[in-house]
């Protein structure tokens, strides 16, 4: 499938093709839900999504995955080196680093605002020194760079039926909703990294603080006050999903099945957390495989319908190329997405 994606995207240069392949591998390995939703995009748009995700994954790994021996100074140096490579790559459209090479090419092809990448890097640097947030307003300022700009980067790749400025707030909200979902699911893992993303004032309103979370994580014991705080954070997150909903209809029809599938699957994580009794300090909640399969089948049906609608329009346009959609639709694809 990789070669077909690159051929459809018009990526010819061998080194650039390998750079995109590298990004695709990062996406497949680290972003299971997002990678599988990407399979529902028209084939020629997938390399760009892999490049955007691959870069975000790389930067995030510098912050989180250098190992316990990596102190803040070393991580800061790694991020600074990446930022220099990024600036040069965006300027010169060339880089020795495969991920930056693919990202620079994607930014050029889709005219993505370079400021979005600068804002993202600023949020990654904040993760080196900021370990908690006093209130939701402070968390939202952080998430502008860590999540909202991801939605804004994606928007030119997905395409819109409205002007981009109208769709942008909803795309940003969806990026934030996805990250809030991850924050809720990963409370225990983030705590082990020394971070608490749940706003301190929300926790305090339910009689919870970092020490109480640490106690529960270390002892494996439950506390109804923690459950109450987590439930409140879930409600807050669902509110952000509602802000994102109008943006789904603003996307190009061929992109909607991908984003709708991601929307439903990530929302399913919230359902899984609730069904698991908000035990996120003790184990990771996952969406059942059967439920993922149902969502995948619905997404594939929507892809097929979008392809049927798009082909006649493409055929009527001079030089129009019929959209290839998600490729063959069948049980095997459903199993892969599930």
Secondary structure, 3 states (H helix, E strand, C coil): CHHHHHHHHCCCCHHHHHHHHHHHHHHHHHCHHHHHHHCCCCHHHHHHHHHHHHHHHHHHHHHHCCCCCCCHHHHHHHHHHHHHHHHHHHHHCCCCCHHHHHHHHHHHHHCCCHHHHHHHHHHHHHHHHCCCCCCHHHHHHHHHHHHHHHHHHHHHHHCECCCHHHHHHHHHHHHHHHHHHHHHHCHHHHHHCCCCCCCHHHHHHCCCCHHHHHHHHHHCCCCHHHHHHHHHHHHHHHHHHHHHHCCHHHECHHHHHHHHHHHHHHHHHHHHHHHCCCCCCCCCCCCCHHHHHHHHHHHHHHHHHHHHHHHHHHHHCCCCCCCCCCCCCCHHHHHHHC
